[in-house]
Amino acid sequence: MRTARTALGASALALTMLTTAACGPDNSSADSAVTAAAGSAGGPNLGLPANLDDLKKWKFEDWEKWAKDYALPAAAKGFWTLDKLLKAKPNEPIAPPAPPTAAPTQAPAQPPGQPTQPGQPTQPPAQPGTPSAPASKPPAGQPTQPGQPTQPPAAPKPSNTQQPASQAPAQPPAQPAQPSQAPAQPTQAPAQPGQPSQAPAQPPAQPEQPADNGNDPLPKTVNAQPLPHPYTKPGVHGKLFADKPGSGADAAGGLGHYQCSATVVADPAHPGKSNLVWTAGHCVHQGKAGQFYSNISFIPAFNSTGALSGGKQAEEAQYAPYGVWNGTQAVTSPQWKAEGGENGSPATHYDFAIVRVQPADGGKSLEETVGGAVPVWFNAPRDQLSITEYGYPAAPPFDGMELNRCESGKPSRVSYDPTRPPMLALGCSMTGGSSGGGWLTVKDGKPTLVSNVSVGKHTGDPKFQAGPYLDDVAAGAYDFISKKG
């Protein structure tokens, strides 16, 4: 089963792996040639393992061999002037990926199995590749049951919303009539009783994937609300600024100033004295064949007093009550570095990053300064989550001056690659600039981070955002940078 599952992603990711020197794609690529090209775990420029399960088992030493560029040059003191901060462009959440080519192969597989069910093919198109499903009817599990076109007739409407698995049972009963053909066509009998011959043909393609490809109905829009001034301690939410290479003609050195959101998180290796900030991978790294951004800086509790609200001007001490903290280390997921980019892709399933900032003049840690830090909950049970999203949306109708929140509640699932853990999806009207903003839930009576803004759909209805499900890969990156500090 595992071999079949890993083989799914091989064709899509092997090419990337072969063309990436230090960090080929990670997870579902099970190509032996790729594994050989990556080299052994002890070799230089540690390549990525053949599949996601192996990547989840990486230890500190593995991360250290792979993450060669985690050290960053700090921004010069005073680099982020108010003028630069106000001109920084909102870093947009990644747009949902376009439907993958894999789904169409499923849809065609359905018609051939049941040419007499032309009405059913209209469902696969409606859900061409679960990615589009989140944009229309993500839960429609049909894409996962392409080998069972006859099932829809058995339960056409209900199956459109959930539980294609329930259709499968419905199908065998729907086909018992076929046994009557079995006598007439003994050779087809085995292939006709409930159409198992078709099902087996496709189940092997997606053996252990959720029946609905990891998609629920999209959440309803939740309107973002600004927090009242002043933001009191702990000031764990803030704005992250960075320069993207090669863009922004108005910036020195061809760099473009960009802004995101971020959250102060606890540091297991330095309890009570964390200098770690959690954000999105696309807020600090270009992704595939790219590099880390420069001049990465974090301003906790940005504009807490409202000094910049309404187009006003203010001194740094007013809009940055806890100062400006420069990033000196950063790590993101192997998936994001190998596959990520400005256009949507399955890399968004691992679009997260952790940045270490430097205390000014050897002073107190970030956590001590802002009055706290939130722990991170990895592999959190989805049914136990009720999430509030925080961020500084800066694209219209927002201006980036206010900390907003969406009390979104229970997350839905949205998936752009059924071989990876489905992302968390929340209804929220925040726009560009909210990328990287922390998603908090309550665990043991305390606020705890479970994700960050990665994907966003800000037009039409519903408006929603999606963030990575933080599994063992995220935990490994977190452990690595914690111990490197």
DOTITOR-643473 format. One line per field, with one value per residue (C-alpha): residue number from 1; chain; x, y negated, z negated. Coordinates in steps of 0.001 Angstrom, whole numbers, plus 524288, in hexadecimal, padded with zeros to 5 digits. Example, Ala and Ser with C-alpha at 12.3 -4.5 7.8 and 13.67 -1.06 7.14 Angstrom:
lopa = 1; 2 $
lomi = A; A $
c1 = 8300C; 83566 $
c2 = 81194; 80424 $
c3 = 7E188; 7E41C $
// end
This chain:
lopa = 1; 2; 3; 4; 5; 6; 7; 8; 9; 10; 11; 12; 13; 14; 15; 16; 17; 18; 19; 20; 21; 22; 23; 24; 25; 26; 27; 28; 29; 30; 31; 32; 33; 34; 35; 36; 37; 38; 39; 40; 41; 42; 43; 44; 45; 46; 47; 48; 49; 50; 51; 52; 53; 54; 55; 56; 57; 58; 59; 60; 61; 62; 63; 64; 65; 66; 67; 68; 69; 70; 71; 72; 73; 74; 75; 76; 77; 78; 79; 80; 81; 82; 83; 84; 85; 86; 87; 88; 89; 90; 91; 92; 93; 94; 95; 96; 97; 98; 99; 100; 101; 102; 103; 104; 105; 106; 107; 108; 109; 110; 111; 112; 113; 114; 115; 116; 117; 118; 119; 120; 121; 122; 123; 124; 125; 126; 127; 128; 129; 130; 131; 132; 133; 134; 135; 136; 137; 138; 139; 140; 141; 142; 143; 144; 145; 146; 147; 148; 149; 150; 151; 152; 153; 154; 155; 156; 157; 158; 159; 160; 161; 162; 163; 164; 165; 166; 167; 168; 169; 170; 171; 172; 173; 174; 175; 176; 177; 178; 179; 180; 181; 182; 183; 184; 185; 186; 187; 188; 189; 190; 191; 192; 193; 194; 195; 196; 197; 198; 199; 200; 201; 202; 203; 204; 205; 206; 207; 208; 209; 210; 211; 212; 213; 214; 215; 216; 217; 218; 219; 220; 221; 222; 223; 224; 225; 226; 227; 228; 229; 230; 231; 232; 233; 234; 235; 236; 237; 238; 239; 240; 241; 242; 243; 244; 245; 246; 247; 248; 249; 250; 251; 252; 253; 254; 255; 256; 257; 258; 259; 260; 261; 262; 263; 264; 265; 266; 267; 268; 269; 270; 271; 272; 273; 274; 275; 276; 277; 278; 279; 280; 281; 282; 283; 284; 285; 286; 287; 288; 289; 290; 291; 292; 293; 294; 295; 296; 297; 298; 299; 300; 301; 302; 303; 304; 305; 306; 307; 308; 309; 310; 311; 312; 313; 314; 315; 316; 317; 318; 319; 320; 321; 322; 323; 324; 325; 326; 327; 328; 329; 330; 331; 332; 333; 334; 335; 336; 337; 338; 339; 340; 341; 342; 343; 344; 345; 346; 347; 348; 349; 350; 351; 352; 353; 354; 355; 356; 357; 358; 359; 360; 361; 362; 363; 364; 365; 366; 367; 368; 369; 370; 371; 372; 373; 374; 375; 376; 377; 378; 379; 380; 381; 382; 383; 384; 385; 386; 387; 388; 389; 390; 391; 392; 393; 394; 395; 396; 397; 398; 399; 400; 401; 402; 403; 404; 405; 406; 407; 408; 409; 410; 411; 412; 413; 414; 415; 416; 417; 418; 419; 420; 421; 422; 423; 424; 425; 426; 427; 428; 429; 430; 431; 432; 433; 434; 435; 436; 437; 438; 439; 440; 441; 442; 443; 444; 445; 446; 447; 448; 449; 450; 451; 452; 453; 454; 455; 456; 457; 458; 459; 460; 461; 462; 463; 464; 465; 466; 467; 468; 469; 470; 471; 472; 473; 474; 475; 476; 477; 478; 479; 480; 481; 482; 483; 484; 485 $
lomi = A; A; A; A; A; A; A; A; A; A; A; A; A; A; A; A; A; A; A; A; A; A; A; A; A; A; A; A; A; A; A; A; A; A; A; A; A; A; A; A; A; A; A; A; A; A; A; A; A; A; A; A; A; A; A; A; A; A; A; A; A; A; A; A; A; A; A; A; A; A; A; A; A; A; A; A; A; A; A; A; A; A; A; A; A; A; A; A; A; A; A; A; A; A; A; A; A; A; A; A; A; A; A; A; A; A; A; A; A; A; A; A; A; A; A; A; A; A; A; A; A; A; A; A; A; A; A; A; A; A; A; A; A; A; A; A; A; A; A; A; A; A; A; A; A; A; A; A; A; A; A; A; A; A; A; A; A; A; A; A; A; A; A; A; A; A; A; A; A; A; A; A; A; A; A; A; A; A; A; A; A; A; A; A; A; A; A; A; A; A; A; A; A; A; A; A; A; A; A; A; A; A; A; A; A; A; A; A; A; A; A; A; A; A; A; A; A; A; A; A; A; A; A; A; A; A; A; A; A; A; A; A; A; A; A; A; A; A; A; A; A; A; A; A; A; A; A; A; A; A; A; A; A; A; A; A; A; A; A; A; A; A; A; A; A; A; A; A; A; A; A; A; A; A; A; A; A; A; A; A; A; A; A; A; A; A; A; A; A; A; A; A; A; A; A; A; A; A; A; A; A; A; A; A; A; A; A; A; A; A; A; A; A; A; A; A; A; A; A; A; A; A; A; A; A; A; A; A; A; A; A; A; A; A; A; A; A; A; A; A; A; A; A; A; A; A; A; A; A; A; A; A; A; A; A; A; A; A; A; A; A; A; A; A; A; A; A; A; A; A; A; A; A; A; A; A; A; A; A; A; A; A; A; A; A; A; A; A; A; A; A; A; A; A; A; A; A; A; A; A; A; A; A; A; A; A; A; A; A; A; A; A; A; A; A; A; A; A; A; A; A; A; A; A; A; A; A; A; A; A; A; A; A; A; A; A; A; A; A; A; A; A; A; A; A; A; A; A; A; A; A; A; A; A; A; A; A; A; A; A; A; A; A; A; A; A; A; A; A; A; A; A; A; A; A; A; A; A; A; A; A; A; A; A; A $
c1 = 80000; 80A95; 811FE; 8061A; 803BB; 81189; 811C5; 806D8; 80F3C; 81B59; 8187B; 814C6; 8201E; 82B63; 82F1C; 82FAF; 83826; 841BA; 8431B; 84472; 8523D; 850E6; 8428F; 83AB4; 82C70; 82949; 81E3E; 816F4; 821E2; 8259C; 82E19; 83A0E; 8420A; 83EB0; 84262; 84F5E; 851A6; 84ED5; 859AD; 85A63; 85668; 86494; 86827; 86A22; 85E25; 8555F; 84AE5; 83CFB; 83804; 82FA6; 822DA; 81BE3; 81C73; 82B3F; 82BE9; 823AE; 82E21; 8390D; 840E0; 84840; 85466; 84CC3; 846F5; 85447; 85A50; 84F2F; 84C88; 85948; 85427; 84C9F; 855C2; 8519A; 85894; 85147; 84BAC; 853DA; 84FB8; 8456F; 8435D; 83493; 830F0; 822BB; 822EB; 82725; 81D4C; 81221; 8164B; 817E7; 80EB3; 805AB; 80AC2; 7FEF2; 7FA89; 7FCD0; 7F164; 7EB28; 7F232; 7EC23; 7E60A; 7F0C1; 7F1E9; 7F015; 7E1B9; 7DE2A; 7E401; 7DA49; 7CED8; 7D1EF; 7D370; 7C571; 7BEDC; 7C5B6; 7C105; 7B2FA; 7B0AC; 7A248; 7A389; 7A692; 79F89; 7A9D1; 7B598; 7AFD3; 7B37D; 7C1E7; 7C2FA; 7BC6A; 7C74C; 7D2AD; 7DD2C; 7D993; 7E0CE; 7D5D4; 7CC9B; 7D001; 7CC4F; 7BF36; 7BB44; 7C77C; 7C112; 7BAF6; 7C23C; 7BF20; 7CCF1; 7D162; 7C772; 7CA01; 7C9D7; 7BBEE; 7B408; 7A86E; 7A824; 7A35B; 796FC; 7953C; 79674; 79829; 79533; 79A4A; 7A71E; 7A942; 7AB37; 7B1ED; 7B55D; 7B88E; 7BC07; 7ADC6; 7AB92; 7B4EF; 7ACC9; 7A0F5; 7A6DE; 7A82F; 799B7; 7973A; 79E23; 79955; 790A2; 79CFA; 79ECF; 793B0; 79D0F; 7A773; 7A195; 7A029; 7ADCF; 7B58C; 7C1FA; 7BC26; 7B599; 7C1BF; 7C330; 7B4E4; 7B0B9; 7AFF3; 7B9D0; 7C575; 7CDBC; 7CCDE; 7CE57; 7DACE; 7E031; 7DF2C; 7E09A; 7EE89; 7F0A9; 7ECC7; 7ED46; 7ED59; 7E80A; 7DBA8; 7CF6A; 7CD1B; 7DB58; 7DC2F; 7D217; 7C674; 7BC90; 7C303; 7C0D7; 7B7D1; 7BDB6; 7C124; 7C350; 7D01A; 7CF1F; 7D9C7; 7DE80; 7DC42; 7E804; 7F098; 7F472; 7F80C; 8025B; 805D1; 808E0; 80B32; 80556; 80C9E; 810F9; 81C3B; 82383; 82D02; 83310; 83075; 83C01; 83AFE; 82EAE; 82ADE; 83203; 82F76; 8376D; 8461C; 84D27; 84131; 83A93; 82BFE; 826CE; 81C1A; 81414; 80E0F; 808F1; 80F6E; 80E38; 817CB; 818CD; 81F2B; 82CEC; 82E0B; 83CC9; 83BCF; 82F79; 82ABD; 834C5; 83027; 834D3; 82CEE; 82267; 81917; 814A7; 81247; 81D01; 81969; 81BDE; 82A53; 82E47; 82BAF; 8297F; 82E24; 83B9A; 83ADC; 84115; 83DD9; 83988; 84274; 840AC; 836AB; 831A9; 82666; 81ED0; 81695; 809D9; 80B89; 80393; 7FE48; 7FB2E; 7F4B3; 7FF1D; 7FF10; 7F07A; 7E8FB; 7F4EC; 7FC02; 80AB5; 811EE; 81F27; 82493; 8223F; 813C8; 81144; 81B86; 81989; 8226E; 82C46; 83069; 83629; 83F2A; 83EFC; 84BDE; 84770; 83C19; 8377A; 82C2D; 82786; 82EF8; 82256; 82144; 82F7F; 82EAE; 82141; 81BE8; 8197D; 81070; 8068B; 7FE9E; 803BB; 80368; 80F31; 80569; 802DA; 8100F; 81072; 815B5; 82246; 828B0; 83179; 83AFB; 83C78; 8477F; 845BC; 84AA3; 857F5; 8571F; 84B19; 83F41; 839A7; 82E09; 8253E; 82966; 827A4; 819F5; 81534; 81375; 81427; 80A9D; 80DED; 80C0E; 80310; 80787; 7FEB3; 7F33E; 7E67B; 7DE5B; 7D19F; 7D6FC; 7DA33; 7D2C6; 7DB61; 7DCE0; 7E557; 7EDAC; 7F476; 7F6FD; 7EFC0; 7F527; 7EE74; 7E167; 7D880; 7E2D4; 7EEB2; 7F7ED; 7F781; 7EE63; 7EF8D; 7E374; 7DDBB; 7D3F3; 7CD33; 7CB6A; 7C91C; 7CA67; 7D306; 7CF32; 7D88E; 7DDA2; 7E77B; 7EF98; 7F6D2; 7EFEB; 7FCFA; 7FF53; 7F7E9; 7EC3D; 7EE06; 7E588; 7DBCE; 7D4EB; 7CAF0; 7D176; 7D0EB; 7DF07; 7E729; 7F578; 7FE78; 7F7D4; 800BB; 807D6; 7FE57; 7FCBB; 7F120; 7EEA1; 7E65D; 7E583; 7ECAA; 7ED62; 7E742; 7F1DC; 7F285; 7FA19; 7FE55; 7F999; 7FBE2; 7FE23; 7F84A; 7FD58; 7F277; 7E812; 7DC09; 7D7B7; 7CDB1; 7BFF1; 7B9C3; 7BDB2; 7CA49; 7D36D; 7E183; 7E8E5; 7F4C5; 7FDBA; 7FA8B; 80681; 80B54; 81862; 81F36; 81BC2; 81F95; 82CEE; 82F8E; 82B39; 833FF; 83F6B; 83F07; 83C1F; 8489B; 850A5; 84E33 $
c2 = 80000; 7F6A9; 7F99F; 7F686; 7E9F0; 7E4F7; 7E87F; 7DECC; 7D311; 7D878; 7D401; 7C665; 7C428; 7CC12; 7C1DA; 7B752; 7BFCB; 7C261; 7B3FC; 7AF27; 7AFAA; 7AEB9; 7B123; 7B939; 7BB10; 7C34A; 7CB75; 7D3BF; 7D5DE; 7E41F; 7E477; 7ECB3; 7E4FC; 7D89A; 7DEA6; 7E2B7; 7D524; 7CF52; 7D732; 7DDA5; 7D72E; 7D4B9; 7CED7; 7C07C; 7B83F; 7C26A; 7C5C6; 7C7F3; 7D58A; 7DD04; 7DAE0; 7D2D0; 7DD26; 7DD3E; 7CE7A; 7CE76; 7D6DA; 7CD24; 7CA42; 7BDED; 7C2A2; 7C4CB; 7B725; 7B14D; 7B7FC; 7B3A3; 7A5C7; 79FBB; 791DB; 79001; 7851C; 777C3; 76AAE; 76187; 754F1; 748FB; 7415B; 7377D; 73DB9; 73E2C; 72FDE; 72BE4; 7284D; 7360F; 73C41; 7347C; 7377B; 7460D; 74DCD; 757E4; 7658C; 76C6A; 779BE; 783B6; 78556; 792D8; 79BA6; 79E88; 7ABF7; 7B61F; 7BEDB; 7CAC1; 7C829; 7C7B8; 7D535; 7D9AB; 7D342; 7D9CE; 7E680; 7E54A; 7E38F; 7EF49; 7F78F; 7F32B; 7ED08; 7EE6F; 7E4B0; 7D848; 7D098; 7D465; 7CF0C; 7C1D1; 7C3D0; 7C67B; 7BA1A; 7B2E1; 7B7DB; 7B88F; 7BC16; 7B989; 7ACA1; 7A670; 7ADAD; 7A4A9; 79999; 79F93; 7AC12; 7B15F; 7BBE8; 7C22F; 7CEB8; 7D31B; 7D0DA; 7DB68; 7E523; 7E3B0; 7F233; 7F279; 7EA68; 7F2E7; 7EEC4; 7E117; 7E671; 7EE42; 7E227; 7D6A6; 7CB1C; 7CF36; 7D376; 7C5C5; 7C0BC; 7CB85; 7D98D; 7DF9E; 7EADB; 7EC65; 7ED17; 7F85B; 800EC; 7FC25; 800AB; 80F04; 80F6E; 8077D; 8118E; 81E6B; 81EB0; 820E0; 82E7A; 8321F; 82ECE; 836BC; 84385; 83E5B; 83935; 840DE; 83A5E; 82D25; 8315F; 82EF8; 821FD; 81E46; 82171; 813D6; 80F89; 81369; 81461; 805AA; 80231; 809F1; 8036A; 7F63A; 7F8E0; 7FCDE; 7EF45; 7E910; 7F3B1; 7ECF6; 7DFB0; 7DA46; 7DDA3; 7CF3F; 7CC20; 7C46A; 7B9F5; 7B505; 7AAD3; 79D80; 795EC; 78A3C; 77CA5; 776D4; 7682C; 763C2; 75A9B; 7510D; 75279; 7467C; 73E24; 73FE0; 74DF3; 75269; 75C3B; 76602; 75F4B; 76BF9; 767C1; 75E9D; 75B1E; 7614A; 7593D; 75E66; 75B50; 76420; 76588; 7604F; 7581A; 74A5C; 74057; 73605; 73D88; 73D76; 748B3; 74D04; 751DE; 750AC; 74DE9; 7574A; 7595A; 76553; 76930; 771BE; 776BF; 7786A; 786E1; 78DD7; 79345; 7A0E6; 79FB3; 79272; 792A2; 78530; 77EA9; 78139; 77966; 7815D; 77C5A; 784DA; 78095; 785CF; 78B84; 78252; 776BB; 779CA; 7829E; 7825D; 790EB; 79989; 795AF; 7896F; 78403; 77DCC; 76FAA; 76577; 75B6B; 763D7; 75C70; 75E2D; 7537F; 75956; 7525E; 74975; 73CEF; 741BB; 733E4; 73032; 725E7; 728C0; 72AE9; 72211; 71E0B; 717C7; 716FD; 71B6A; 71E2F; 72C08; 72D0D; 72ABA; 7346E; 73E48; 73E99; 74A7F; 74681; 74C17; 759DA; 75E4F; 76C57; 773BE; 781B8; 787C0; 7951F; 79947; 7A683; 7AE7D; 7AEE5; 7A025; 79E3C; 7A8CD; 7A63A; 79932; 78D17; 781B0; 78A57; 7940D; 7A1EE; 7AD53; 7A6E7; 79E9C; 7AA92; 7A783; 798B8; 79506; 78F36; 78C43; 7805E; 77DAF; 76F4E; 7689C; 760F8; 75321; 75154; 75E33; 75A0E; 761D8; 76C3D; 769AA; 771C8; 76A5E; 75D69; 75F7A; 766CC; 77479; 77E50; 78888; 7970C; 79E86; 7AA4C; 7B450; 7BF26; 7B8CC; 7C089; 7B8FE; 7BB7B; 7B4AB; 7A7F7; 79B36; 7911D; 78263; 77CD0; 77099; 767F9; 75A99; 75A71; 74F85; 7510F; 749F0; 74818; 748B0; 73FE7; 7484B; 73F87; 747C9; 75536; 75CC8; 769CF; 77370; 77BED; 786DC; 79299; 7A07B; 7A1B5; 7A8BB; 7B0FE; 7ACD1; 7B487; 7B1EB; 7BED9; 7CAB1; 7D0D0; 7C5FC; 7C28B; 7B9EE; 7AB98; 7A480; 79B10; 78FBF; 785FB; 7789F; 76BE5; 767CC; 76473; 76340; 76016; 76A06; 7748B; 77B86; 776DD; 7803C; 78944; 78B78; 79522; 79841; 7A3ED; 7A680; 79932; 791E4; 78BE7; 794FA; 7936A; 79DCF; 7979D; 78B2F; 78494; 78A7D; 78AE8; 7807F; 77E06; 76FFC; 76DED; 77302; 77B3D; 78231; 77B53; 784C6; 78732; 793D6; 79760; 7A331; 7AE48; 7AE75; 7BC68; 7C2C0; 7BB89; 7AE7E; 7B3E3; 7B7C6; 7AA3D; 7A412; 7ACF5; 7AA27; 79B5A; 79BE6; 7A385; 79B2E; 78EE7 $
c3 = 80000; 7FC46; 808B5; 810CA; 8099D; 80AD8; 8191F; 81B83; 8192E; 81FA9; 82D5C; 82918; 81FF3; 8253F; 82F54; 824F1; 81C75; 82744; 82A65; 81C71; 81749; 8089C; 80695; 80FE1; 80D1F; 801F0; 7FEEC; 8084F; 811F7; 81156; 81D67; 81ACA; 82480; 81D4C; 8105E; 815F8; 81B65; 80E25; 80813; 7FAEC; 7EE51; 7EB37; 7F849; 7FB31; 7FDEF; 7F7D7; 801AC; 7FDB1; 7FA92; 8040A; 7FCFD; 7F2CE; 7E83F; 7E8D1; 7E875; 7DC32; 7D5C7; 7D816; 7CBF6; 7C86F; 7CF81; 7DC0A; 7DB92; 7D8E2; 7E4B9; 7ED60; 7E88A; 7ECE4; 7EE60; 7E1C9; 7DD16; 7E214; 7E229; 7D917; 7DE71; 7DB99; 7CFB1; 7D389; 7E0E7; 7DF81; 7DF66; 7DE80; 7ECDA; 7F0A3; 7E77E; 7ED3A; 7FB2F; 7F8C5; 80166; 7FB71; 7FDC0; 80340; 7FE72; 8091A; 8125D; 8120E; 81BCE; 828E4; 82A9A; 82C1A; 837DD; 82F49; 82D2F; 83B68; 83C94; 83286; 8394C; 84634; 83F04; 83A87; 847A0; 84D70; 84242; 843E1; 85107; 84E5B; 84342; 84ADF; 8409D; 836DD; 83E1E; 83B70; 82D46; 82FA2; 837DC; 82CEA; 82477; 82D9C; 82459; 81683; 81692; 81E13; 8155E; 80A45; 81321; 8165B; 80F54; 80916; 80153; 80CEC; 80ADA; 818B1; 81D95; 81475; 81985; 827F8; 82981; 82455; 82DE0; 82B7C; 81D5D; 82008; 82602; 819B3; 81178; 81AA9; 8120A; 804E0; 80AB9; 80FBA; 8021F; 7FAE0; 7F891; 8055F; 7FCB1; 7F9B3; 80837; 80998; 800C5; 80810; 814B1; 811F4; 80ED5; 81B00; 82353; 81DE2; 829AF; 8315C; 82BFB; 834FE; 83FB0; 8391C; 83D5B; 84AFB; 84AAF; 840DE; 8450A; 84204; 83590; 82D96; 8343F; 832F2; 82517; 81FF7; 82A1A; 821B1; 82DA8; 82F94; 82152; 81FAE; 82BA0; 82502; 8168B; 818E0; 81E42; 81158; 80748; 7FA42; 7FDB7; 7F7C8; 7FF4A; 80220; 80563; 7F8D0; 7FBF8; 7F438; 7F847; 7F813; 7EB78; 7EB66; 7EBD9; 7DEAB; 7DEA0; 7D883; 7CCF1; 7C87B; 7BA87; 7B221; 7AE86; 7A721; 7A92A; 79B96; 797C9; 79C02; 7A8D2; 7B018; 7BD1E; 7C60F; 7D3B3; 7DAFF; 7E521; 7EF3F; 7FC65; 807E6; 81125; 81ED3; 81DF2; 81A52; 82282; 8181F; 80DFE; 80C7D; 81304; 81A96; 80E4D; 80C18; 7FE78; 7FA1E; 7EDD8; 7E78A; 7DA30; 7CFE7; 7C1F8; 7B6B9; 7B346; 7A7E5; 7A904; 7A2F9; 7A1CE; 79B1D; 792CE; 78F00; 797CE; 7A591; 7B128; 7BAF9; 7C426; 7CC1F; 7D9A3; 7E772; 7EFE3; 7FAFC; 7F1F8; 7F0A6; 7FBFE; 80A9F; 80B97; 816A2; 81BB9; 81339; 80713; 7FA1C; 7FA35; 7F447; 7E978; 7E273; 7D694; 7CD1D; 7C616; 7BB24; 7B7AF; 7C369; 7C1BE; 7B4C0; 7B088; 7BD52; 7BFBA; 7CE6E; 7CFD9; 7D8FE; 7E0C3; 7D54D; 7D3C4; 7C7A6; 7C1B6; 7C12C; 7B29A; 7B522; 7C01E; 7BB96; 7ACCA; 7AB44; 7B58D; 7C2AF; 7C213; 7CD02; 7D1CE; 7D132; 7D3ED; 7DB3C; 7DF55; 7E7C8; 7EC6F; 7F684; 7FE5A; 7FF1E; 802F6; 80D4E; 81321; 80E54; 8165E; 818B2; 81F6C; 817B6; 81695; 80D1E; 8068A; 7FEFF; 7F683; 7F06A; 7F1CA; 7E469; 7DF01; 7D202; 7D08C; 7C582; 7C231; 7BB20; 7AE77; 7AF72; 7A91B; 7A1E0; 79A6B; 7964F; 79F0F; 7A7C3; 79F08; 792E1; 799D7; 79F23; 79334; 7987A; 7A398; 7A840; 7A910; 7B5CA; 7B69E; 7C092; 7C5B0; 7BED4; 7BFA3; 7C966; 7C242; 7B634; 7BCF9; 7BC10; 7C28E; 7C1FB; 7CCC2; 7CACA; 7D4A8; 7DA66; 7E775; 7EFEC; 7FD23; 7FF32; 7F84B; 7ED79; 7EC08; 7E3FC; 7D819; 7CFC5; 7C9A4; 7CDB6; 7C9D6; 7CF44; 7C532; 7CED5; 7C617; 7CAF8; 7D70A; 7E371; 7EB64; 7F891; 80074; 80C87; 80B9F; 805C9; 8023A; 7F83D; 7EBE2; 7EF94; 7EC56; 7E271; 7E886; 7E1D7; 7E657; 7E55A; 7ECF2; 7EA62; 7F655; 7FA4C; 7EF13; 7E645; 7EBE5; 7E0FD; 7D69A; 7CB41; 7C981; 7BB21; 7B3D1; 7A556; 79FB6; 7912C; 78EFE; 79687; 7A438; 7AD27; 7BB53; 7C4DE; 7D239; 7DA13; 7E5F5; 7F28D; 7FCB9; 7FE77; 806C1; 804BA; 80F67; 81107; 806A4; 7FE8A; 7FB0A; 7F474; 7F0C6; 7EF0D; 7E713; 7E5F6; 7DCC1; 7D3FE; 7D391; 7D074; 7DB7B; 7D52D; 7C7E8; 7CD51; 7D2DA; 7C604; 7BDFD; 7C6FC; 7C60D; 7B78E; 7B518; 7BE56; 7B658 $
// end
